[in-house]
Amino acid sequence: MKTILVTGGCGYIGSHTIVDLIEHGFHVISIDDNSCSTDIALIGIEKITGKKIKNYKVDLKDYNDTRAVFQENENIIGIIHFAAYKAVGESVEKPLSYYENNIFGLINLLKCVEEFKVPHFVFSSSCTVYGNPDFIPVTENSPIKEAESPYGATKQMGERIIKDFSFVVKNTSCILLRYFNPVGAHPSSFIGELPIGKPMNLVPAITQTAIGKLPKMFVHGNDYDTRDGSCVRDYIHVCDIANAHTLGLQYLIQQKNTSRCDVFNLGTGNGVTVLEAIKTFEKVSGVKLNYEIGNRRAGDVVAIYANNELAIEKLNWKIKYNLDTMMKTAWDWELRLKAEDDLLKQQSLLN
């Protein structure tokens, strides 16, 4: 059977994409060294799909170990590359770690793509490549401004590397998917966002505060030039993002030109402020959130949201989930984690 390799398959978006790929008839293997994830997602994937996923605990910075995966799986016809460090604030604090991991890993992976003649490559990019845009919504042709964080810079560099690579390697076609702010969880609540340590993204910070894991959360600034002073983002359900990766892969498979490198924005096209997102969570959960206004966070852009017309037209992408459902599924996932944790504690006491 033809195989799709997902790097970062135990991670948040990777695990949801594996589910979507399986539901569309693909056979999937994963590479994930679990530096930013755990194997819990693999259990959830199996519960949803009935399929066990082979995961290679390989650090992509190790070329020989990466190459060994391709030697063992010669039928890989496509790669979806998620594996990267991805927290904007952390990247400001640890720039060398982000450049080393995100760039070296990508280069090693592309060396294997070239050697083993993998025909299709989908790259997990980000709206951070646009920096602080002059106009919103941003289109795929909006200027690439100076990155506001090392994380954003690694995505800009990654895109340039892939474009240069696709120009000279004629047997591989590529897609760069620039997505905005993935949130929510699978409707089954078997997989969702599970940050290791303190959450760096808004929604897990919201749900962990609401459930009591965190005493309070902070909104990073309320003095921006926006309608309520907080940053504006384009929140998109993780399952919609996952489906776009499957559609992107299918799009590449259907194309005749194997040296192409296409770019698509993945967002809802709606700008939502951080405070509006919090209010929506409070509405759907019935929980009053304990939050405090803090200082601005280095690396944050003021406002950004997508023009998504190209992905809708070319990939036949359809957005299924609204903001209420994003927050509801994220909260259901957090409640499930707490229920499982409480059960383990009860069993421990009984033993």
C-alpha positions in Angstrom: 0.0 0.0 0.0 1.2 3.5 -0.8 2.3 5.3 2.4 2.1 8.9 3.6 4.8 10.0 6.2 3.6 12.5 8.8 6.4 14.1 10.8 5.2 15.3 14.2 2.4 12.8 14.0 2.0 12.6 17.8 1.5 16.4 17.9 -1.7 18.4 17.9 -2.2 19.1 14.2 -0.3 16.0 13.1 -2.5 13.6 15.0 -5.7 15.2 13.6 -4.3 15.0 10.1 -3.5 11.4 10.5 -7.1 10.7 11.4 -8.3 12.6 8.3 -5.8 10.8 6.0 -6.9 7.4 7.3 -10.6 8.4 6.8 -9.7 9.2 3.2 -8.1 5.8 2.6 -4.4 6.6 3.1 -1.9 4.4 4.9 0.1 6.5 7.4 3.4 6.2 9.3 4.8 8.9 11.7 8.1 10.3 12.8 8.0 12.0 16.2 10.7 12.2 18.8 8.1 13.2 21.4 10.2 16.2 22.4 7.0 18.3 22.3 4.4 15.5 22.5 3.6 12.1 23.9 2.3 8.8 22.6 -1.2 9.5 24.0 -2.3 10.8 20.6 -1.5 7.4 19.0 -4.0 5.8 21.4 -6.6 8.3 20.5 -6.0 7.9 16.8 -6.5 4.1 17.2 -9.8 4.6 19.1 -11.1 6.9 16.4 -10.0 5.0 13.3 -9.3 1.4 14.5 -5.8 1.7 13.0 -2.5 1.4 14.8 0.1 3.9 13.7 3.7 3.1 13.5 5.7 5.9 15.0 9.5 6.2 14.6 11.0 8.1 17.6 13.5 9.8 15.4 15.1 13.3 15.8 15.0 14.8 12.3 18.3 16.6 13.1 19.9 13.2 13.0 20.3 12.5 9.2 21.3 8.9 9.5 18.3 8.0 11.7 16.0 10.0 9.4 17.3 8.2 6.3 16.8 4.8 7.9 13.1 5.4 8.0 13.0 5.9 4.2 15.2 2.8 3.7 12.6 0.8 5.7 9.6 2.3 3.9 10.4 2.5 0.2 6.7 3.0 -0.7 6.4 6.6 0.7 4.6 8.7 -1.9 4.0 11.8 0.2 5.2 13.6 3.2 3.3 16.1 5.4 5.9 17.9 7.5 4.7 19.3 10.9 7.7 18.5 13.1 9.0 21.8 14.4 9.1 24.0 17.5 6.2 26.4 17.3 5.8 28.8 20.2 6.3 32.4 19.3 7.2 33.6 22.8 9.6 30.7 23.4 11.3 31.3 20.1 12.2 34.8 21.2 13.8 33.4 24.4 15.5 30.4 22.6 16.3 31.5 19.1 19.2 29.2 18.4 17.1 26.2 19.5 14.4 27.1 17.0 16.8 27.8 14.1 18.7 24.5 14.7 15.6 22.3 15.1 13.3 23.8 12.4 15.9 24.3 9.7 18.2 21.4 10.2 15.3 19.0 10.4 13.7 20.3 7.2 17.0 20.1 5.3 17.6 16.5 6.4 14.1 15.6 5.4 14.4 17.1 1.9 17.7 15.3 1.3 15.8 12.1 1.8 12.9 13.3 -0.4 15.5 13.8 -3.2 17.4 10.6 -2.7 14.3 8.4 -2.4 12.3 10.3 -5.1 9.3 11.1 -2.9 6.8 12.8 -5.3 4.7 14.9 -3.0 5.7 17.2 -0.1 3.3 19.3 2.1 4.8 21.9 4.4 3.2 23.1 7.6 3.8 26.9 7.3 2.3 29.8 9.2 0.7 33.2 8.8 3.7 34.5 10.8 5.5 34.7 7.5 3.5 37.9 6.8 4.9 39.7 9.8 2.8 42.7 10.7 0.8 43.1 7.5 0.0 46.5 5.9 -3.5 45.3 4.9 -5.8 42.6 6.1 -7.1 40.1 5.2 -3.8 38.8 3.8 -3.7 36.9 0.5 -1.1 34.5 -0.7 0.4 37.4 -2.6 0.7 39.8 0.4 4.2 41.0 1.0 6.4 38.8 3.2 7.4 41.4 5.9 10.2 41.1 8.4 9.3 38.3 10.8 8.3 39.3 14.3 9.9 36.3 16.0 12.5 33.6 15.3 9.7 31.1 14.9 8.2 33.2 12.1 11.7 33.6 10.6 12.2 29.8 10.5 8.9 29.5 8.5 10.1 32.1 6.1 13.4 30.3 5.7 11.7 26.9 5.4 9.4 28.2 2.6 12.4 29.6 0.7 14.3 26.4 1.1 11.4 24.4 -0.3 10.8 26.8 -3.2 14.5 26.5 -4.2 14.4 22.8 -3.7 11.3 22.3 -5.9 12.9 24.4 -8.7 15.8 22.0 -9.1 14.3 18.6 -8.0 11.9 17.9 -10.9 10.3 14.7 -9.5 8.8 16.4 -6.4 5.8 18.7 -6.1 5.3 20.9 -3.0 2.6 22.8 -1.2 3.1 25.5 1.5 0.1 25.7 3.8 0.1 28.9 5.8 -2.4 28.5 8.5 -3.5 30.9 11.1 -4.5 29.8 14.6 -5.6 26.2 14.9 -7.8 25.5 18.0 -10.4 23.0 19.2 -10.2 19.2 19.4 -11.6 16.2 17.5 -15.4 15.9 18.2 -14.8 12.4 19.8 -12.6 14.1 22.4 -10.1 11.2 21.9 -7.4 13.7 20.7 -6.8 17.3 21.2 -4.1 19.9 22.1 -1.9 18.6 24.9 1.0 21.0 25.6 3.9 19.8 27.6 4.5 22.2 30.5 2.9 25.7 30.5 0.7 26.2 27.5 2.0 28.8 25.0 -1.2 29.1 23.0 -4.4 30.9 23.9 -7.0 28.1 24.0 -5.2 25.5 26.1 -4.3 28.4 28.5 -8.1 29.1 28.6 -9.2 25.5 29.2 -6.5 24.8 31.7 -7.4 27.9 33.7 -11.1 27.0 33.6 -10.4 23.4 34.8 -8.2 24.6 37.6 -4.8 23.4 36.3 -3.7 27.1 36.2 -4.7 29.6 38.8 -5.2 32.4 36.2 -4.2 33.3 32.7 -2.9 36.4 31.2 -4.0 38.4 28.2 -0.9 39.8 26.6 -1.8 43.5 26.2 -5.0 45.4 25.8 -3.6 48.6 24.3 -3.3 47.6 20.7 -5.1 49.5 18.0 -8.0 47.0 17.7 -11.7 47.2 18.6 -11.1 46.1 22.3 -7.3 46.6 22.6 -6.4 42.9 22.4 -4.7 41.2 19.4 -6.8 40.0 16.5 -6.4 36.5 15.2 -8.0 34.1 12.8 -9.0 31.0 14.8 -9.7 27.9 12.8 -10.8 24.4 14.0 -8.0 21.9 13.9 -10.1 19.3 12.0 -10.7 21.9 9.2 -6.9 22.4 9.1 -6.3 18.7 9.1 -8.7 18.2 6.2 -6.9 20.9 4.2 -3.7 18.9 4.4 -5.4 15.8 3.0 -6.9 17.9 0.2 -3.5 19.5 -0.5 -2.0 16.1 -0.8 -4.8 14.9 -3.1 -4.3 18.1 -5.2 -0.6 17.4 -5.7 -1.4 13.8 -6.7 -3.8 15.0 -9.4 -1.4 17.6 -10.9 0.9 16.7 -13.9 3.6 19.3 -13.1 5.9 17.7 -10.6 8.2 20.7 -10.1 5.4 23.0 -8.8 5.3 24.8 -5.4 1.9 26.1 -4.5 0.9 28.3 -1.5 -2.4 28.4 0.3 -3.8 30.4 3.3 -5.8 28.3 5.8 -8.0 30.4 7.9 -11.7 31.2 8.3 -11.3 34.8 7.0 -12.7 36.2 10.2 -10.7 38.2 12.7 -11.5 37.6 16.4 -9.9 39.4 19.3 -8.4 37.5 22.2 -11.0 39.0 24.6 -13.8 38.0 22.1 -12.4 34.4 22.1 -12.4 34.4 25.9 -16.1 35.6 26.0 -17.1 32.9 23.5 -15.5 30.2 25.7 -17.3 31.5 28.8 -20.6 31.4 26.8 -20.3 27.8 25.6 -18.7 26.4 28.8 -20.7 28.3 31.4 -17.4 28.9 33.3 -16.2 32.4 34.3 -12.6 32.6 33.4 -10.0 34.1 35.9 -7.8 36.2 33.7 -5.6 39.3 34.0 -4.4 41.8 31.6 -0.6 41.6 31.3 2.1 43.2 29.3 2.5 42.8 25.6 4.4 39.7 24.5 7.5 40.0 22.4 6.9 38.6 18.9 3.2 39.1 18.7 1.7 40.8 15.6 -1.2 43.2 16.2 -3.8 41.8 13.9 -4.0 39.2 11.1 -6.6 37.1 9.4 -6.8 35.3 6.1 -8.2 35.7 2.7 -9.0 32.0 2.1 -10.6 32.1 -1.3 -7.7 30.3 -3.1 -7.8 27.3 -0.9 -11.6 27.1 -1.2 -11.4 27.3 -5.0 -8.3 25.2 -5.8 -8.5 22.6 -3.0 -12.3 22.5 -2.7 -11.9 23.2 1.0 -15.0 23.6 3.1 -14.9 25.1 6.6 -17.2 23.1 8.9 -16.7 24.5 12.4 -17.5 27.9 13.9 -15.9 29.6 16.9 -18.5 28.2 19.3 -17.7 24.7 18.2 -14.0 25.3 18.4 -14.3 26.4 22.1 -16.8 23.6 22.9 -14.6 20.8 21.5 -11.5 22.2 23.3 -13.5 22.3 26.5 -14.8 18.7 26.0 -11.3 17.5 25.5 -10.1 19.2 28.7 -13.0 17.7 30.6 -12.1 14.2 29.3 -8.5 14.7 30.4 -9.7 15.6 33.9 -12.1 12.6 34.1 -9.3 10.2 33.1 -6.9 11.8 35.6 -9.5 11.6 38.4 -10.1 7.9 37.5 -6.3 7.2 37.7 -6.2 8.9 41.1 -9.1 6.8 42.4 -7.5 3.6 41.2 -4.2 4.6 42.9 -6.0 5.1 46.2 -7.7 1.7 45.9 -4.4 0.0 45.3 
